[in-house]
Amino acid sequence: MADHPKGDGVVAPGIDTTRPSVARVYDYALGGKDNYEVDRALYRQILEIAPETPEWARENRRWLGRVITWLARDAGVSRFIDAGSGLPTAQNTHQIAQGFNPAAEVVYVDNDPAVIAHGRALLLDNAQTYFTAADLTRPDDVLGDPPVARLLEAGEPVALVMALMLHHIPDTNQTREIMQKYLEVLPPGSYLAISHAGNPRDGSPAAELATVIEDKVKSSFPNLRFRTPAEIGSFFGDLELLEPGVVRLFEWAPPGGEAPDDDLQADARRVLYGGVARKP
Ligand SMILES: C[S@@+](CC[C@H](N)C(=O)[O-])C[C@H]1O[C@@H](n2cnc3c(N)ncnc32)[C@H](O)[C@@H]1O
């Protein structure tokens, strides 16, 4: 974690430092510096019950790295929408994708004011990387924003990535309806990648821990929902789920690809799940 966060200095307009923000708490978990005391205080409470959560955040980033690498290098995808992108960290989607294909285009979408400020700066930096400031629960706003609309217009396969984002929409049916709108407009051959906080609700150590965390963060993040693997799987709609399906992130490997993180296999308390599907 960050010893000397920079967030407590000058505060950009629109940033509320009196309440924790999901993007900033996650930034702190990853060792970033764009967070405030209110974010760190909440994260300290989470650490008390689950000291391994910084490793979960890194596990999610490694999963994202495996997914983007496979899509850009092996599946020939050159258009990416990273929805709920979060604050910049090491190895962001555009850096990975453009490392394999310099022509790859990436649109980041987020509605957190701190992320939006960074997103705007990114536009000055990289010609094929764009930022859409929009609420993902309003698909018409997102899909109508010029960078997203342009990306989809070409009719070429697009990878829609929703990493640790959908669990911030509390109603599961509404989440399915929202996802349906995104899935309808994806061109054939597109991919959807989801990672999500899970609770198998089966009495396992992972289920017990997920329930305790849900309870702990309820007052700060009332919309956060840990879901069963089946519920998470339902967000892929009619798409073809790639093997190994919706599994814990450390278990996910791309088709014929690199082995997952062997060193994590033993941890029975890990609660992040994910999967990747293809639109026929
Ligand atoms: C935990 S972070 C995940 C960041 C990144 N996707 C990753 O996996 O490393 C969740 C992000 O989703 C964003 N987010 C949550 N709800 C959103 C919404 N309705 N519209 C846009 N962004 C949202 C938050 O602002 C935050 O940046």
The ligand as an ORCA input file, in Angstrom:
! r2SCAN-3c Opt
* xyz 0 1
  C     -12.907     -1.715     -8.346
  S     -12.689     -0.564     -9.632
  C     -12.089     -1.636    -10.919
  C     -11.098     -0.968    -11.826
  C     -10.594     -1.844    -12.983
  N     -11.691     -2.227    -13.848
  C      -9.898     -3.083    -12.499
  O     -10.535     -4.155    -12.504
  O      -8.746     -3.033    -12.128
  C     -14.380     -0.283    -10.162
  C     -14.524      0.911    -11.113
  O     -15.854      0.900    -11.650
  C     -16.311      2.237    -11.697
  N     -17.775      2.223    -11.694
  C     -18.592      1.683    -10.748
  N     -19.878      1.892    -11.090
  C     -19.857      2.581    -12.267
  C     -20.887      3.096    -13.120
  N     -22.183      2.930    -12.829
  N     -20.520      3.759    -14.242
  C     -19.205      3.937    -14.548
  N     -18.194      3.466    -13.785
  C     -18.524      2.799    -12.662
  C     -15.724      2.881    -10.448
  O     -15.687      4.301    -10.549
  C     -14.334      2.257    -10.407
  O     -13.405      3.034    -11.093
*
